[in-house]
């Protein structure tokens, strides 16, 4: 039986005085890739930040492998197996590529070399640039580094917030292939927020659509989504 890795029930989260997500329910099983679709401002980034503990839940619950983590601090969630790649990448300028990767493995230094080599296999350019300052990398290389750094923590759940944002088409294709290959291993579950519908549907098995803080489509097989539903998801038409 497949393990229910992430389970969100009745989640409400607020930014300032406004509830940005309301009564959200979502689940991700171990090893599966799930996409979260919706227009800008729908609350997708806030949902990922609430899962990783950067935004407090006002109501509802978040469980990881049956353990309630709703009030756990962000660093504890990393230790429990959640890694978050934010929209703006946030690599550490002033540190080299390899130093950035080492920061990702700060909770498990004994695994550093093994995990670093796996990241280099996934993104060979990071090996080539291992001594370069992260701030001098291209946008695509910084995105690879952000993902690689997240993988260094040995996550069970990888949260990806629009990883192709601002990337050239050839880089998007390469990243899609790498994420699809990672998803195919079934070793790490992924919750992917992505505006590139082709990438989202190529990488993920199931989809949720968020509009104005509410789920308008829940737990749908990606292959069953119609072209009209996909267009509505990105253009913001409410169901």
Secondary structure, DSSP 8 states (H G I E B T S, - for coil): ---EEEEEEEEEEEETTEEEEEEEEEEEETT-EEEEE--TTSSHHHHHHHHTTSS-EEEEEEEETTEE-TT--HHHHHHHTEEEE-TT----TTSBHHHHHHHHTTT-GGGHHHHHHHHHHH-HHHHHTTTSBGGGS-HHHHHHHHHHHHHTT--SEEEEE-TTTT--HHHHHHHHHHHHHHHHHTSSEEEEE-S-HHHHHHH-SEEEEEETTEEEEEEEEGGG--HHHHHHHHHT---
